[in-house]
Amino acid sequence: MAMTADDKKWEAENDARTVAEAAVITADPERLAAAKKVGKPMAKDKEEEAAALKDLVDGVYDHKDSKEKGKGEGDDGK
């Protein structure tokens, strides 16, 4: 769906606020250090989530017999 002119304006305004806030944070050594400190475990969580999604896409969670006719997930054959 294409963005309307109002959506594009709102997005640009939001981006401007985000960039301005980032400039304030990076100029404040204490805030930047605190953000880095909490950012490290946040990044680890995202890496673990991404790895789980990759496993899902790669079929790690597929049941071995789910490709056989009538053996889909949740199908107990009854």
C-alpha positions as a printed Julia matrix, in Angstrom:
78×3 Matrix{Float64}:
  0.0     0.0    0.0
  1.4     3.37  -0.99
  1.99    5.99   1.66
 -0.18    9.06   1.55
  1.31   12.56   1.64
  0.24   12.82   5.29
  1.93    9.49   6.08
  5.14   10.65   4.4
  5.05   13.93   6.34
  4.47   12.12   9.64
  7.31    9.7    8.86
  9.71   12.57   8.04
  8.74   14.41  11.23
  9.2    11.25  13.28
 12.59   10.63  11.65
 13.64   14.2   12.44
 12.69   13.7   16.11
 14.56   10.39  16.19
 17.73   11.89  14.69
 17.54   14.88  17.07
 17.13   12.57  20.08
 20.08   10.45  18.92
 22.22   13.58  18.67
 21.31   14.54  22.25
 22.12   11.04  23.53
 25.44   10.75  21.7
 26.51   14.18  23.02
 25.92   13.06  26.64
 28.64   10.6   27.7
 26.61    9.23  30.63
 23.5     8.6   28.55
 25.54    7.06  25.76
 27.35    4.75  28.21
 24.04    3.7   29.77
 22.54    3.01  26.35
 25.54    0.89  25.39
 25.32   -1.03  28.66
 21.69   -2.02  28.16
 22.14   -2.37  24.41
 24.54   -5.28  24.73
 22.01   -7.75  26.22
 19.33   -6.38  23.9
 21.55   -7.2   20.91
 22.17  -10.7   22.27
 18.41  -11.27  22.61
 17.87  -10.12  19.02
 20.65  -12.43  17.79
 19.0   -15.37  19.57
 15.62  -14.43  18.11
 17.12  -14.16  14.63
 18.78  -17.56  15.02
 15.44  -19.1   16.05
 13.72  -17.53  13.03
 16.47  -18.87  10.76
 15.93  -22.34  12.22
 12.21  -22.0   11.54
 12.78  -20.97   7.93
 15.37  -23.7    7.43
 12.89  -26.33   8.62
 14.61  -27.3   11.87
 11.24  -27.55  13.6
  9.53  -29.56  10.87
  8.35  -32.99  11.93
 10.15  -35.71  10.01
  6.89  -37.38   9.02
  4.92  -34.18   8.34
  5.61  -34.43   4.61
  3.95  -37.82   4.4
  0.32  -37.73   3.35
 -1.99  -37.6    6.36
  0.82  -37.03   8.84
  0.65  -33.26   9.23
  1.21  -31.43  12.48
 -1.66  -32.05  14.87
 -2.88  -35.04  12.89
 -2.84  -38.08  15.15
 -4.37  -40.28  12.49
 -7.72  -40.62  14.26
